[in-house]
């Protein structure tokens, strides 16, 4: 089931909810069924090699090695 974004006309709030495309949920704030499905941007693709490399180099500069696998961590003397 996909996540859809809705706008409630009664309380004028936007919210996201996981629903089937054929069903219309109720507003979690006011319970109204007067909703409009909004057009949302698609989720970006997974992390690219460039993003991972820049995050790892920043982590290395800051001394954080949590995003490295144990085999990738630098050896300490």
Beta strands, then each sheet from edge to edge (+ up, - down):
strand 1: 3-8
strand 2: 13-18
strand 3: 35-37
sheet 1: 2+ 1- 3+
end
